[in-house]
Amino acid sequence: MKVLHVDSARGWRGGQNQVLLTAEGMARRGHEVVVACRAGAPLEARSRAAGLDTRGLGFGGDFAPAAALALRRLVSTFRPDVVHLHDPHAAAAALLLPRSAVVVASRRVDFPLRGALSRWKYRRCRRLIAVSRAVARVLEQGAVEGARVRVVYEGVPDRPPAPGGDTALAALGIPAAAPVVGNVAALTAHKDHATLLAAAAVVRAELSDARFVIVGQGELERQLQAHAATLGLSGTVVFAGFRRDLDALIPAFDVFCLSSRLEGLGTSLLDAMCYGRAVVATAAGGIPEAVEDGVTGRVVPPRDADALAAALVDVLQDARRREAMGAAARRRFLERFTADRMVEETLGVYAEVA
């Protein structure tokens, strides 16, 4: 099969990693794959480094005529069996494709569809791949025909922990014996780090040696750092910025925490489950489809700092239960959230329409 993957993102987040994992997995299975992405974006460099045929286009929001025309020319020359659109701006660029093009789009966020353009972009796709049942419900509420929606959970590779996690924590100033809560998420509003910081203040009152490591960058970085200082958390919370050593760092966390108020699924928590970490997270979006309360971790209401803190203390104080949750999380990951399963199910969606 010939597949054109299209992503317009400027930066590198979980969605772009999913594009790369999907394209690589399909190429390994013998399919002819091209990745079209924003020129100069991290995905362009990483796709090329992976040996994939990669084309940099001039994406720039929903209204990028040059990118839309370049995409149309690429479809005309490559003649893919399927064009897979991985983000909303890519879906907008695809509006200029001929009606004969077989178009599939992924939806990774549980934000409501707003405006006629959003609905139009998705209505013309042969299939829509929702990364969770929660996202599928949002699409259907946005007037997308349910018969065209397929749920394919995101996935990450199964791999062993990389060495050096304890060393990385020490370099961040974390004491060797401290219980560590880790968070990996872009520092944006819907990830709701403000609630995580409020919970950290409550946890510290009960477990004074607990530490929080927040990994990620985003527009709220300075604001959140200032808020942490206001709460007196300078010695408790470490903002680690963007990291390339997550395969060492995540396994070194005692608990993984995701405090989102909106979340399609959350690939960082899938990484934590891969490494057998207990997860404490909110019931936002598709998170409860991955984290089973009391089995693989704890699930609490969004925007409830006290409930989040209580769940963290509960898991941190019971090492045996924490280890059992981590083992259950690992089993659930292998059953439902591997990258190989995600690639195979995506190919199955293509087979319905190609």
ZAZA-138540 format. One record per residue: x, y, z of N, C-alpha, C in turn. Coordinates in steps of 0.1 Angstrom, whole numbers, always signed. Layout:
! ZAZA-138540
((X, Y, Z), (X, Y, Z), (X, Y, Z))
...
END
This chain:
! ZAZA-138540
((+8, -12, +0), (+0, +0, +0), (+9, +12, +0))
((+4, +23, -7), (+12, +36, -7), (+4, +45, +2))
((+11, +50, +12), (+5, +59, +23), (+12, +72, +24))
((+5, +83, +24), (+10, +96, +26), (+5, +101, +40))
((+15, +103, +49), (+12, +108, +62), (+14, +123, +62))
((+4, +131, +67), (+5, +146, +67), (+4, +151, +81))
((+13, +159, +85), (+13, +166, +98), (+18, +180, +97))
((+11, +190, +103), (+16, +204, +101), (+22, +210, +113))
((+24, +203, +123), (+28, +209, +136), (+42, +215, +136))
((+43, +226, +143), (+56, +233, +144), (+66, +226, +153))
((+61, +221, +164), (+69, +215, +175), (+69, +200, +175))
((+73, +195, +186), (+74, +180, +188), (+66, +177, +201))
((+55, +170, +199), (+48, +165, +211), (+43, +151, +208))
((+35, +145, +217), (+31, +132, +215), (+25, +128, +202))
((+17, +138, +196), (+11, +135, +183), (+21, +133, +172))
((+32, +141, +172), (+42, +139, +162), (+50, +126, +164))
((+51, +122, +176), (+58, +109, +178), (+49, +98, +173))
((+36, +99, +174), (+26, +89, +169), (+27, +89, +154))
((+29, +100, +147), (+30, +100, +133), (+43, +92, +129))
((+54, +95, +136), (+66, +89, +132), (+66, +74, +135))
((+60, +70, +146), (+59, +56, +150), (+50, +48, +139))
((+39, +55, +135), (+30, +49, +125), (+37, +47, +112))
((+44, +58, +107), (+51, +57, +94), (+62, +47, +94))
((+70, +47, +105), (+80, +37, +106), (+75, +23, +106))
((+64, +20, +114), (+58, +7, +115), (+53, +2, +102))
((+47, +11, +94), (+42, +7, +81), (+53, +5, +71))
((+64, +13, +72), (+75, +11, +63), (+82, -3, +66))
((+83, -6, +79), (+89, -19, +82), (+81, -31, +77))
((+68, -29, +75), (+59, -39, +70), (+58, -40, +55))
((+67, -31, +48), (+68, -32, +34), (+59, -22, +26))
((+52, -13, +33), (+44, -3, +26), (+52, +8, +22))
((+48, +15, +11), (+56, +26, +6), (+50, +39, +13))
((+59, +45, +20), (+54, +56, +29), (+61, +69, +26))
((+54, +80, +26), (+59, +94, +25), (+53, +102, +37))
((+62, +110, +43), (+58, +118, +54), (+59, +133, +49))
((+47, +140, +49), (+47, +154, +45), (+45, +162, +58))
((+54, +171, +61), (+53, +178, +74), (+58, +193, +72))
((+56, +200, +82), (+61, +214, +82), (+76, +215, +80))
((+80, +223, +70), (+94, +224, +67), (+101, +230, +79))
((+112, +224, +83), (+120, +229, +95), (+115, +224, +108))
((+104, +217, +109), (+99, +212, +121), (+107, +199, +126))
((+106, +196, +139), (+114, +184, +144), (+110, +171, +137))
((+97, +170, +133), (+93, +158, +126), (+100, +156, +113))
((+103, +167, +106), (+110, +166, +93), (+124, +159, +95))
((+131, +165, +105), (+145, +159, +108), (+144, +145, +113))
((+135, +142, +122), (+134, +129, +128), (+129, +118, +117))
((+120, +122, +108), (+116, +113, +98), (+127, +110, +88))
((+135, +120, +85), (+146, +118, +76), (+157, +109, +83))
((+159, +112, +96), (+169, +104, +103), (+164, +89, +104))
((+151, +87, +103), (+146, +73, +104), (+146, +66, +90))
((+151, +74, +80), (+152, +68, +66), (+139, +69, +59))
((+129, +77, +63), (+117, +78, +56), (+117, +89, +45))
((+110, +87, +34), (+109, +97, +24), (+101, +108, +30))
((+107, +120, +31), (+101, +131, +39), (+101, +144, +30))
((+89, +151, +30), (+88, +163, +23), (+84, +174, +32))
((+92, +185, +32), (+89, +197, +40), (+80, +206, +32))
((+68, +210, +38), (+59, +219, +32), (+57, +231, +40))
((+52, +242, +34), (+51, +255, +41), (+38, +256, +49))
((+35, +247, +58), (+23, +248, +66), (+24, +260, +75))
((+12, +266, +78), (+11, +278, +87), (-3, +281, +91))
((-9, +271, +98), (-23, +273, +102), (-33, +268, +92))
((-46, +270, +95), (-56, +265, +86), (-55, +271, +72))
((-51, +284, +71), (-51, +291, +58), (-37, +292, +53))
((-32, +281, +46), (-18, +281, +41), (-19, +276, +27))
((-23, +285, +17), (-25, +281, +3), (-13, +274, -3))
((-1, +279, +0), (+11, +273, -6), (+12, +258, -2))
((+10, +255, +11), (+11, +242, +16), (+0, +233, +10))
((-12, +239, +9), (-23, +231, +3), (-21, +227, -12))
((-15, +237, -19), (-12, +234, -33), (-1, +224, -35))
((+9, +226, -26), (+21, +216, -26), (+16, +202, -22))
((+7, +201, -13), (+1, +188, -9), (-6, +182, -21))
((-14, +190, -28), (-22, +186, -40), (-12, +180, -50))
((-1, +188, -53), (+9, +183, -63), (+15, +170, -58))
((+18, +169, -45), (+24, +156, -40), (+15, +145, -42))
((+2, +147, -39), (-7, +136, -41), (-8, +132, -56))
((-7, +142, -65), (-8, +139, -79), (+4, +131, -84))
((+16, +133, -78), (+27, +126, -83), (+29, +113, -76))
((+27, +113, -63), (+29, +100, -55), (+18, +90, -57))
((+6, +96, -59), (-6, +87, -61), (-8, +77, -49))
((-10, +82, -37), (-11, +73, -26), (-25, +66, -26))
((-25, +54, -20), (-38, +47, -18), (-46, +54, -7))
((-38, +59, +3), (-45, +66, +15), (-37, +78, +18))
((-44, +89, +21), (-38, +101, +26), (-42, +102, +41))
((-33, +101, +50), (-36, +101, +64), (-33, +115, +70))
((-43, +122, +74), (-41, +135, +80), (-40, +134, +95))
((-30, +140, +101), (-27, +137, +115), (-31, +149, +125))
((-35, +160, +119), (-38, +172, +128), (-48, +181, +120))
((-55, +190, +127), (-65, +198, +121), (-61, +206, +110))
((-49, +212, +111), (-44, +221, +100), (-41, +213, +87))
((-36, +201, +89), (-34, +192, +78), (-47, +189, +71))
((-57, +187, +79), (-71, +184, +74), (-76, +196, +65))
((-72, +208, +70), (-76, +220, +62), (-69, +221, +49))
((-56, +218, +49), (-48, +218, +37), (-54, +208, +27))
((-59, +197, +32), (-64, +186, +23), (-77, +189, +16))
((-83, +201, +20), (-96, +205, +14), (-94, +207, -1))
((-82, +210, -6), (-80, +212, -20), (-76, +199, -28))
((-76, +188, -21), (-73, +176, -28), (-85, +172, -36))
((-83, +164, -47), (-94, +160, -55), (-103, +150, -47))
((-116, +150, -51), (-125, +142, -43), (-122, +127, -45))
((-114, +123, -55), (-110, +109, -56), (-100, +105, -46))
((-93, +114, -39), (-83, +110, -29), (-90, +103, -18))
((-84, +92, -13), (-90, +85, -2), (-83, +91, +11))
((-91, +98, +19), (-86, +106, +30), (-91, +100, +43))
((-81, +98, +52), (-84, +93, +66), (-78, +104, +75))
((-84, +107, +86), (-79, +117, +95), (-79, +111, +109))
((-68, +115, +117), (-68, +112, +131), (-72, +124, +139))
((-79, +121, +150), (-83, +131, +160), (-77, +126, +173))
((-68, +135, +179), (-61, +131, +191), (-65, +138, +204))
((-74, +148, +202), (-77, +157, +213), (-92, +156, +216))
((-97, +158, +228), (-111, +158, +231), (-117, +172, +231))
((-111, +182, +225), (-117, +195, +223), (-130, +193, +214))
((-140, +201, +217), (-152, +200, +208), (-149, +206, +195))
((-155, +201, +184), (-154, +207, +171), (-161, +221, +171))
((-154, +231, +167), (-160, +245, +167), (-160, +250, +153))
((-172, +255, +149), (-173, +262, +136), (-175, +253, +125))
((-181, +258, +114), (-184, +251, +102), (-172, +245, +95))
((-160, +252, +96), (-148, +247, +89), (-144, +234, +96))
((-144, +234, +109), (-139, +222, +116), (-148, +210, +112))
((-161, +212, +112), (-170, +201, +108), (-168, +197, +94))
((-166, +206, +85), (-164, +204, +71), (-151, +196, +68))
((-140, +199, +75), (-128, +192, +73), (-129, +177, +76))
((-137, +174, +86), (-137, +160, +90), (-149, +152, +83))
((-159, +159, +79), (-170, +153, +72), (-166, +147, +58))
((-156, +153, +52), (-152, +148, +39), (-142, +136, +39))
((-138, +132, +51), (-129, +121, +53), (-136, +108, +52))
((-130, +98, +46), (-137, +85, +44), (-138, +78, +58))
((-128, +80, +66), (-128, +75, +80), (-121, +85, +89))
((-125, +85, +102), (-119, +93, +112), (-114, +83, +123))
((-101, +84, +126), (-95, +76, +137), (-95, +84, +149))
((-103, +80, +159), (-102, +86, +172), (-93, +78, +182))
((-85, +85, +189), (-75, +78, +198), (-81, +72, +211))
((-94, +75, +213), (-101, +69, +224), (-116, +70, +222))
((-123, +63, +230), (-138, +63, +229), (-143, +77, +232))
((-136, +84, +242), (-140, +97, +246), (-139, +107, +234))
((-128, +106, +226), (-126, +114, +214), (-137, +111, +204))
((-140, +98, +202), (-151, +94, +193), (-164, +100, +196))
((-167, +101, +209), (-180, +107, +213), (-180, +122, +210))
((-168, +129, +211), (-167, +143, +208), (-170, +145, +193))
((-164, +136, +185), (-166, +137, +170), (-181, +136, +167))
((-187, +126, +173), (-201, +123, +170), (-210, +135, +175))
((-206, +141, +186), (-214, +152, +191), (-212, +164, +182))
((-201, +164, +174), (-198, +175, +165), (-204, +172, +151))
((-213, +163, +151), (-221, +160, +139), (-213, +153, +128))
((-203, +145, +133), (-196, +136, +124), (-204, +122, +125))
((-207, +117, +113), (-214, +104, +113), (-206, +93, +120))
((-212, +87, +130), (-206, +77, +138), (-201, +65, +130))
((-207, +62, +119), (-203, +50, +111), (-190, +52, +105))
((-185, +64, +104), (-172, +67, +98), (-161, +68, +108))
((-164, +67, +121), (-154, +68, +132), (-149, +55, +136))
((-136, +53, +138), (-130, +41, +143), (-121, +45, +155))
((-122, +37, +165), (-113, +39, +177), (-100, +31, +175))
((-89, +37, +174), (-76, +30, +175), (-68, +37, +185))
((-66, +30, +196), (-58, +36, +207), (-44, +39, +203))
((-38, +50, +208), (-24, +53, +205), (-16, +42, +211))
((-4, +41, +207), (+6, +31, +212), (+20, +36, +213))
((+28, +30, +221), (+42, +33, +222), (+50, +20, +221))
((+62, +20, +217), (+70, +8, +216), (+72, +1, +229))
((+72, -12, +229), (+76, -19, +241), (+91, -20, +241))
((+97, -15, +252), (+112, -15, +253), (+116, -15, +267))
((+128, -20, +270), (+133, -20, +284), (+137, -6, +289))
((+137, -4, +302), (+142, +9, +307), (+156, +12, +303))
((+160, +24, +300), (+174, +27, +297), (+181, +30, +311))
((+193, +27, +311), (+201, +30, +324), (+202, +45, +327))
((+205, +48, +339), (+208, +62, +343), (+197, +70, +349))
((+186, +64, +352), (+175, +71, +358), (+178, +78, +371))
((+184, +70, +380), (+188, +75, +393), (+198, +87, +392))
((+207, +85, +382), (+217, +96, +380), (+211, +108, +375))
((+201, +107, +366), (+194, +118, +361), (+186, +125, +372))
((+179, +118, +381), (+172, +124, +392), (+182, +131, +401))
((+193, +125, +404), (+203, +132, +412), (+208, +145, +406))
((+210, +145, +393), (+215, +157, +386), (+204, +168, +387))
((+191, +164, +388), (+181, +174, +390), (+179, +178, +405))
((+188, +173, +413), (+187, +177, +427), (+178, +169, +436))
((+173, +157, +431), (+164, +149, +439), (+172, +140, +448))
((+169, +141, +461), (+176, +132, +471), (+174, +117, +468))
((+184, +109, +471), (+184, +95, +467), (+172, +87, +473))
((+168, +91, +485), (+157, +83, +491), (+143, +89, +489))
((+142, +100, +482), (+130, +107, +481), (+120, +100, +473))
((+107, +99, +477), (+97, +94, +468), (+94, +104, +457))
((+93, +99, +444), (+93, +109, +433), (+80, +107, +425))
((+73, +118, +423), (+61, +119, +414), (+66, +125, +401))
((+64, +119, +390), (+68, +124, +377), (+57, +128, +368))
((+58, +138, +361), (+48, +143, +351), (+55, +147, +338))
((+50, +142, +327), (+56, +145, +314), (+44, +151, +306))
((+44, +164, +303), (+33, +170, +295), (+37, +184, +291))
((+32, +188, +280), (+35, +202, +276), (+29, +212, +286))
((+36, +223, +288), (+31, +232, +298), (+21, +242, +292))
((+9, +236, +290), (-2, +243, +284), (-14, +242, +293))
((-25, +250, +291), (-36, +252, +300), (-43, +239, +302))
((-46, +231, +291), (-54, +219, +293), (-47, +208, +300))
((-34, +209, +302), (-27, +199, +310), (-28, +202, +325))
((-33, +214, +328), (-36, +218, +342), (-26, +215, +352))
((-14, +220, +350), (-3, +219, +360), (-6, +227, +373))
((-15, +237, +372), (-18, +245, +384), (-24, +236, +394))
((-33, +226, +390), (-39, +217, +400), (-28, +207, +405))
((-19, +203, +397), (-8, +195, +401), (+0, +202, +412))
((+3, +215, +410), (+11, +222, +420), (+4, +224, +433))
((-9, +226, +432), (-18, +227, +444), (-17, +214, +451))
((-18, +203, +444), (-18, +190, +450), (-4, +187, +457))
((+7, +192, +450), (+20, +190, +455), (+22, +197, +469))
((+15, +208, +470), (+16, +215, +483), (+9, +207, +494))
((-2, +200, +491), (-9, +192, +501), (-1, +179, +504))
((+5, +173, +493), (+13, +161, +495), (+25, +164, +504))
((+31, +175, +502), (+43, +179, +510), (+40, +180, +525))
((+28, +185, +528), (+24, +186, +542), (+23, +173, +549))
((+20, +162, +541), (+20, +148, +547), (+32, +141, +545))
((+39, +142, +533), (+51, +135, +530), (+62, +146, +527))
((+69, +150, +537), (+78, +162, +535), (+89, +159, +526))
((+93, +146, +524), (+104, +142, +516), (+100, +140, +501))
((+87, +140, +498), (+83, +138, +484), (+88, +149, +475))
((+91, +145, +462), (+95, +154, +452), (+87, +152, +439))
((+85, +163, +432), (+78, +163, +420), (+87, +167, +408))
((+88, +160, +398), (+96, +163, +386), (+86, +165, +374))
((+86, +178, +369), (+77, +181, +358), (+86, +183, +345))
((+83, +174, +336), (+91, +174, +323), (+83, +180, +312))
((+88, +190, +305), (+81, +196, +294), (+83, +211, +292))
((+79, +216, +281), (+80, +230, +278), (+66, +235, +273))
((+65, +248, +273), (+52, +254, +268), (+51, +268, +272))
((+40, +274, +268), (+38, +289, +270), (+36, +293, +284))
((+32, +283, +293), (+29, +286, +307), (+41, +283, +316))
((+53, +281, +310), (+64, +276, +318), (+68, +287, +329))
((+70, +299, +325), (+74, +309, +335), (+63, +312, +345))
((+51, +312, +341), (+39, +314, +350), (+38, +303, +360))
((+40, +290, +356), (+40, +279, +365), (+51, +279, +375))
((+63, +283, +370), (+75, +283, +379), (+72, +294, +390))
((+67, +305, +386), (+64, +316, +395), (+53, +311, +405))
((+43, +304, +400), (+32, +299, +409), (+38, +289, +419))
((+47, +281, +415), (+53, +271, +424), (+61, +278, +435))
((+68, +289, +431), (+76, +296, +441), (+66, +303, +451))
((+55, +308, +446), (+45, +314, +455), (+40, +304, +465))
((+38, +292, +461), (+33, +281, +470), (+44, +276, +479))
((+56, +281, +477), (+67, +276, +486), (+72, +262, +482))
((+71, +259, +469), (+75, +246, +464), (+89, +245, +458))
((+97, +255, +460), (+110, +255, +453), (+118, +243, +456))
((+117, +238, +467), (+125, +226, +471), (+118, +213, +468))
((+105, +214, +465), (+97, +202, +463), (+95, +199, +448))
((+93, +209, +440), (+90, +207, +426), (+102, +211, +417))
((+105, +203, +408), (+116, +206, +398), (+110, +207, +384))
((+112, +218, +377), (+108, +219, +363), (+121, +215, +355))
((+119, +203, +348), (+131, +197, +342), (+132, +201, +327))
((+122, +208, +322), (+123, +212, +308), (+121, +201, +298))
((+125, +203, +286), (+124, +192, +275), (+136, +183, +278))
((+133, +170, +278), (+143, +159, +280), (+143, +149, +269))
((+155, +144, +266), (+156, +133, +256), (+159, +120, +263))
((+159, +120, +276), (+163, +107, +284), (+151, +102, +291))
((+139, +103, +285), (+127, +98, +292), (+127, +83, +294))
((+134, +76, +286), (+134, +61, +287), (+142, +57, +300))
((+150, +66, +305), (+157, +64, +318), (+150, +71, +329))
((+144, +83, +326), (+138, +91, +337), (+125, +85, +342))
((+116, +82, +333), (+103, +77, +337), (+103, +65, +345))
((+112, +55, +342), (+113, +43, +351), (+118, +46, +365))
((+124, +58, +366), (+130, +61, +380), (+119, +68, +388))
((+108, +72, +382), (+97, +78, +390), (+90, +67, +399))
((+86, +70, +411), (+78, +61, +419), (+64, +61, +414))
((+58, +72, +410), (+45, +73, +406), (+45, +83, +394))
((+37, +80, +384), (+35, +89, +373), (+22, +96, +374))
((+21, +109, +372), (+9, +117, +375), (+6, +125, +362))
((-7, +125, +358), (-12, +134, +348), (-24, +141, +353))
((-24, +154, +353), (-34, +162, +359), (-43, +169, +349))
((-44, +165, +337), (-51, +172, +326), (-66, +174, +329))
((-71, +185, +324), (-86, +187, +324), (-92, +183, +311))
((-84, +182, +300), (-88, +177, +287), (-76, +168, +282))
((-80, +157, +277), (-69, +147, +272), (-75, +137, +263))
((-70, +136, +251), (-74, +126, +242), (-72, +112, +247))
((-59, +109, +251), (-56, +97, +258), (-44, +99, +267))
((-33, +104, +261), (-21, +107, +269), (-10, +97, +267))
((-1, +99, +257), (+9, +89, +254), (+20, +88, +265))
((+22, +99, +272), (+32, +98, +283), (+28, +88, +293))
((+15, +87, +296), (+11, +77, +306), (+12, +63, +301))
((+11, +62, +287), (+14, +49, +281), (+28, +45, +283))
((+37, +55, +281), (+51, +52, +284), (+53, +47, +299))
((+47, +54, +308), (+48, +50, +322), (+42, +36, +324))
((+31, +32, +318), (+26, +19, +319), (+35, +8, +313))
((+42, +12, +302), (+52, +3, +296), (+62, -1, +306))
((+66, +9, +314), (+77, +7, +324), (+72, +2, +337))
((+59, -1, +338), (+54, -7, +350), (+53, +3, +361))
((+49, +16, +358), (+47, +26, +368), (+33, +27, +372))
((+29, +28, +384), (+16, +31, +388), (+13, +46, +384))
((+0, +48, +380), (-3, +61, +374), (-15, +67, +383))
((-13, +79, +387), (-24, +87, +393), (-28, +98, +383))
((-40, +98, +379), (-44, +107, +368), (-59, +112, +370))
((-62, +121, +362), (-76, +126, +363), (-85, +118, +353))
((-98, +120, +355), (-108, +112, +346), (-111, +120, +334))
((-101, +128, +329), (-103, +136, +317), (-102, +128, +304))
((-112, +130, +295), (-111, +124, +282), (-110, +109, +282))
((-99, +104, +275), (-97, +90, +274), (-89, +83, +285))
((-85, +91, +295), (-76, +86, +305), (-82, +74, +312))
((-95, +74, +316), (-100, +62, +323), (-100, +49, +314))
((-99, +51, +301), (-98, +39, +292), (-84, +33, +293))
((-74, +40, +298), (-61, +34, +300), (-58, +31, +315))
((-63, +39, +324), (-60, +38, +338), (-72, +33, +345))
((-71, +21, +351), (-83, +16, +359), (-81, +19, +374))
((-90, +26, +379), (-89, +31, +393), (-88, +19, +402))
((-78, +19, +411), (-76, +8, +421), (-69, -4, +415))
((-67, -5, +402), (-60, -16, +396), (-47, -13, +390))
((-46, -4, +380), (-34, +1, +374), (-29, +14, +380))
((-37, +20, +389), (-34, +33, +395), (-46, +39, +401))
((-47, +52, +402), (-58, +59, +407), (-63, +69, +397))
((-77, +71, +397), (-83, +81, +388), (-92, +90, +397))
((-90, +103, +395), (-97, +113, +403), (-104, +123, +394))
((-113, +131, +399), (-120, +141, +391), (-110, +152, +387))
((-111, +157, +375), (-103, +168, +370), (-105, +181, +379))
((-94, +189, +380), (-94, +201, +387), (-97, +200, +402))
((-94, +188, +408), (-97, +186, +422), (-83, +183, +429))
((-77, +193, +433), (-63, +192, +439), (-63, +183, +451))
((-73, +184, +460), (-73, +176, +472), (-75, +161, +469))
((-83, +158, +459), (-85, +144, +455), (-72, +139, +449))
((-66, +147, +441), (-53, +143, +434), (-42, +140, +445))
((-42, +149, +455), (-32, +148, +465), (-34, +135, +473))
((-47, +133, +477), (-50, +121, +485), (-46, +108, +478))
((-49, +108, +465), (-46, +96, +457), (-30, +94, +456))
((-23, +105, +454), (-8, +104, +454), (-3, +99, +467))
((-8, +105, +478), (-3, +100, +492), (-6, +85, +494))
((-19, +81, +490), (-23, +68, +491), (-13, +58, +484))
((-9, +61, +472), (-1, +53, +464), (+14, +53, +469))
((+18, +65, +472), (+32, +67, +477), (+35, +60, +490))
((+25, +59, +499), (+27, +53, +512), (+26, +38, +512))
((+22, +32, +502), (+20, +17, +501), (+28, +11, +490))
((+41, +8, +493), (+50, +3, +483), (+45, -10, +476))
((+39, -19, +484), (+35, -32, +479), (+23, -29, +469))
((+14, -21, +473), (+2, -18, +464), (+7, -11, +451))
((+17, -2, +453), (+22, +6, +442), (+29, -4, +432))
((+36, -14, +437), (+43, -23, +428), (+32, -32, +420))
((+21, -36, +428), (+11, -44, +421), (+4, -36, +410))
((+1, -23, +413), (-5, -14, +403), (+4, -13, +391))
((+17, -11, +393), (+27, -10, +382), (+27, -23, +373))
((+26, -34, +380), (+26, -47, +372), (+13, -48, +364))
((+2, -44, +370), (-11, -44, +363), (-10, -35, +351))
((-4, -23, +353), (-3, -13, +342), (+5, -19, +331))
((+16, -26, +334), (+24, -32, +324), (+16, -42, +316))
((+8, -50, +322), (+0, -60, +315), (-10, -53, +306))
((-17, -43, +311), (-27, -36, +303), (-20, -29, +291))
((-8, -24, +293), (-1, -18, +281), (+1, -29, +271))
((+6, -41, +275), (+9, -51, +265), (-4, -56, +258))
((-15, -55, +264), (-27, -60, +259), (-33, -50, +249))
((-31, -37, +251), (-39, -27, +245), (-32, -15, +239))
((-20, -12, +243), (-14, +1, +240), (+0, +0, +233))
((+4, -11, +227), (+17, -11, +220), (+16, -4, +206))
((+27, +0, +202), (+28, +7, +189), (+25, -3, +177))
((+29, -16, +179), (+26, -26, +169), (+11, -28, +167))
((+4, -29, +178), (-11, -30, +177), (-17, -18, +170))
((-12, -6, +174), (-17, +6, +168), (-15, +6, +153))
((-3, +2, +148), (-1, +2, +134), (-10, -8, +127))
((-11, -20, +132), (-19, -30, +126), (-34, -25, +125))
((-39, -19, +136), (-53, -15, +136), (-55, -3, +126))
((-45, +5, +125), (-46, +16, +115), (-46, +11, +101))
((-38, +1, +98), (-38, -5, +85), (-52, -12, +82))
((-58, -17, +93), (-71, -23, +91), (-82, -12, +87))
((-80, +0, +93), (-89, +11, +89), (-87, +14, +74))
((-74, +15, +70), (-71, +18, +56), (-78, +8, +47))
((-77, -5, +51), (-82, -16, +42), (-97, -14, +40))
((-104, -8, +49), (-119, -6, +47), (-122, +3, +35))
((-112, +12, +32), (-116, +23, +23), (-106, +23, +11))
((-95, +18, +12), (-85, +19, +1), (-88, +9, -11))
END
